[in-house]
C-alpha cells in the first residue's frame, strides 16, 4: 500500500535512549516501535490482514498500526498463500468474502497454513453461511462491518492470550 505510514524500529538496551529516539521519530511524523534487544525485535508478533476491499484493508491496517502492531495486508487469499506465512504471524484477520472468491481448494490450503493461528473474521454480511465459514476456521472473533476498532483490538489481545501467544506491541 502506498499510503502506509513509515515505521521506524528502534533497538537499544537503554530505555532513555529509546524514549528520546522515539520522540524524535514521532516528531518527524513516523510510526515507531521500540525494542530492548535484537531478540525482542526478532520475536515480535506479526499480524496479517486479508480483505478484498482496498479502502477497508487500508483502514484496518491503519487501526492495527495505531494499536502498535506490525501488519501485513493482502488483497486476496491467493496473495496471502503466496506470501511466506512464517511462525512470526500471530493472528490473521480475514474478510469472509475473500474465501468465497477463490474456491474450496484454496480455502482448504489456507486452513492448513493457518492451523493454530487465531483467526478473526470480518464481514459485511451477517448470515448463517458466513457464520458457518467463520466457525469452520475456529474463528476467535467475528466482526460485522463497520468494525468497532477498540473492540477489534481487544479481540486480538484476547485471542492471543487464549492461544498462549505473547501480546507485545
N, C-alpha and C positions, 0 to 999 in steps of 0.2 A: 504494500500500500504506500502510495507516495506521500500522503499527508500524516503519517505516523510521527509522533514526537520522538526525537532522538533521545536515546538512553545512554547515559554515561555510567560505567561501572567503576566504583572506587574500592580498591582493595588495599587496606592498610591496617596494621595491628594497633595503631594509635587512635583511640576514639576521638581525641580533639582534632587530629588531622582530618579524620573522616568528616567530622562536623563542619570544619572550616571549608574543606573542598566541596562538600555538599551545598553549602550556602552559595559559594561562588558559581557552581554549575547551575543551580536553580535560578540565580540572578541572571544568568545568560539565557534563561528560558528553556532549559533542557530538563528532562526527567533524570533522576539519579537513583542509583541503587548502591548501597554500601555493604561491604563485607569485611570481617575482621581477619580473614585468611583466604588464601587461594583455595583451600579445600572447601571452605564455606561457599565460595563462589561456584566451584565445580558441582557441589552437592545441591545447589538451589533447585527448588521445584520449578517446573515449566508447565504452562497451561496452554492447551490447544483449543481453538475455536473453529468450528466448521459451519458455514452457512451459505445460502445461495443468494441472499440479498446483500450486495456490496455495501450499501449505506448502513444496514443493520449490523453487518460484520465490523465496519469501522467504529460504530458506536459501542459495540461490545468490547472491541479491542481497547478503545479509549477508557472505558469503565474499568477494565481489568488492569490497565497500566496505571490509572489513577489509584487503584486499590493496592498498588505496589507489586503486581505480578508481572512476570515475563510472559509474553504471549506470542504464539504463532497462529496466524489466521489462514484458513484455507477456504476457497470458494466452492469446492466440490469434494465429494468423498474420493473421487479419482485422485485429485491433487493431494489429499491427506494421505492416501495409501502410498503414493509415490514418494512422499517425504519420509525421511528416516524417523520413524516413531521409536525413539530410544527410551531407555529407562528413566531419563530425566523428565519425561512428561508425567505430571502428577494428576491432571484432571482434564477431561475432554468435555467441552460444551458443544453440543451438537444440535443443529437445526433439524428437526424431524423430516422436513421436506427433502433434505439433501439425500437421504437414504432412498426415497421413492424415485429419485431421478435416475438411479444407476442400476437397479435390478437386484435380484435376490443373491446372486453370487458375490457381488461387491459387498453387500450387507454382511454376508457370512464372513468374508475376508476381514472386513473392518471389525467385526465382533471378535475374531481370533486375535487381531492385533491389540485390541483394547481390553481384552480379558483381564480383569483385576483392577483396571483403572476406574476411578469414579467417573461416571458419565452423567452429565446434567443435560436434559433435553429442553429445547426452547421451540415454540411453535406458535404460529398464528392461529392454528386450528386446535380446538379442544374437543375432540370427538373420540369415540370408542376406539377406532382404528389407530389413531395417533397415540393414545394412552397405551394400547397393547404393544405398539412398537417400542415405546419407552420402557415398558416392563420387560420386553424381550432382551433388552440390554442391561437389565437390572439397574436402571437409572436411579441415582440417589436424589434426583430432583427433576421437577417438571415445571417449566415456567411458560405461561401464555404471554405472547407479545401484546402490548408493550411490556418490557421486562422492568420489574422493580429492582433497580440497581443495588441498593443496600441489602435487599433480601437475597439477591443472587450471590453477593459477596459472602453473606452469612452461610448460604448453602454450600459454597465452595469450602469454607472453613470447616463446616460440619462434615462434609463428605470426606475431606482429608483426614479429619480426626477419626471418623468411622473406619476408614481404610488403614489407619495406623501410619499415615504419612505425615512428614513434617509440614507445618503451615508457616513457613518462614518467607515472608515477603516484605 
